[in-house]
Amino acid sequence: METKNELKPSAIRKTILEDHAQLRTMLKNIETHLQSKKSDLLIKATQEMVDFFLKHIEREESILAPVLQEIDSWGGVRVDRMKQEHAHQRQEIQLLVSELKQGKMMQIIPRVEKFMSDLYEDMDSEEKECLSPDLLKDDLVTIGNYSGLTK
């Protein structure tokens, strides 16, 4: 079995994309509970998503960030952006969890909706900028790129 440091870029990409698929499923579940206005189910589903999401961003930082850092000259920028976004998301989660514990639906609903919207946007952006199959590939040699030679 491969350890975190031995995972190939394609395996890391697959793992993170599987997390994103799971998160999207969880978000759809939350959307259902928002529409039904069943507070106990909404709170439970949101807490489950938060728990999974926190594990997900830890996984990104442990297996994705090191590969991104070394993948190309923009790696450091990608990692810095990811870390900044994760710090912001952790702050938002702290507020969300605090409100979940208080059970005040009028405060919870807008915060949940905003967090969900931001998370969908973040996953879409991350998939384009950091999880592209052209970026995270096992073969680091790319044939057909600009070589610097002129005709």
N, C-alpha and C positions, 0 to 999 in steps of 0.2 A: 504494500500500500504506500502511496506517495504521501510525504509530509507536506506541510504548507510550503516550504521552501523548494520542494521538488515538483510542485504542480506545474504543468505546462500552461502557457497562456490560454490555449483553447479550453482546457479544463476549468481554469479560473473563470473564463467568460461564461461557460456553461453553468457553473455553480451560481454566479451572480445573477444570470438571467433566470435561472430557476427560482431564486429568491424573489426576483421582481414579479414573476408569474404568481407566486404564492401571495405576495403582498397585494397584487391587483385583485386576486380572488377575495382576500380578506377585506379590501376596500369596498368591493361590490357587496359583500355581506353587510358591512357597516351602512352602506347606502340604503339597503333594504330596511334595516332597523331605523334609520333616520326617517324614512317614509312612513313606517308603521307607527312611529312615535312610542315604541315600547322601550322605555328608559332602561330597564334592567338588562334587556338584550343588547341595547346600544352600548351601554357601559361595559358589559362583558366582552363584546366583540372588539370594541376599541382597545381595551386593556390587552387582549390577546394579540392584536395587531402591533401595539406598542412594544410588547415583550419581544415579538418576532423581529420587529424593525430594529430594535437596539442590538440584537444579536447579528442582524444583517450588516449594520454599519460597522460593527466590530470586525466581522468577517471581511468586509471590503478593505478596512484599514490593515488587516493582517495579511491577506493574500493578494489583493488587487494593487494596493498602493506600491509595494516594492517592485512589482512588474512594471507598472506605469512609470515609475521613477526612472527606470532604465531603458524603456522601450524606444524613446526617441528624444529629440531635443526639447520637446514640449512636455515631457514627462513631469518635471518638477512643477510646472504651472498647473497641470491637471491634478496632481496630488495636493498642492496647496488649495486649489478650489474645492476639492473633495473634503479636505479637512475643515475648511471654513464652513462649508455647507453642513457637515456633520455637527459641528459645534453649534450652529444656529438651530439645527433640528433637535439636538439634545435640550437646548433651552426651551424650545416650543413644547417638547414632550413633558418637561418638568411642569410647565404651566397647565398643560392638558391633563396630566395625571392628578395634579392638585385639584383641578375643577371636577374631575371624575369622582374623586374621593368625597367632595362636598355634595355631589349629586344635584347640582343646580342646572337643570336642563336648559334654561334660557341662556346660560353662559356656555354650556357644553356644546350645544348644537353648532353655533357659529364657529367655535374654535375647531371642532372636529371637521367641519366642512372646509375650512381654510387649510388645515393641515393636510387633508386628503387632496385638495387641489394642488397644493405645493408639492406633495409627494408624487402625484402623477406626473407633474411637470419635471421634477427632478429626475425621475426614472427615465422619462423620454429623452431628456438632455444627456444623461449619463450614458444611455445606450448608444447615442449618436457620437458623443465625444470620447468616451472611454472604453466602450465595449464593442466597438466595430470589429467585425471579423478581419478587416484589413489591418487593424491595429494589433489586436490580440491574436496572433497566429504563432504557431509553433516554429515555422521556418522563418528565421530572422532575415534571410537573404531574399530580397525581392527582385525578380527579373523584370526588366522593362522600365525601370525607373530612370529618370533623367541621370545621365552619367557625367554630364559636364562637357562631353565631346561635341564639337560642331562639325557640320558637313563641309 
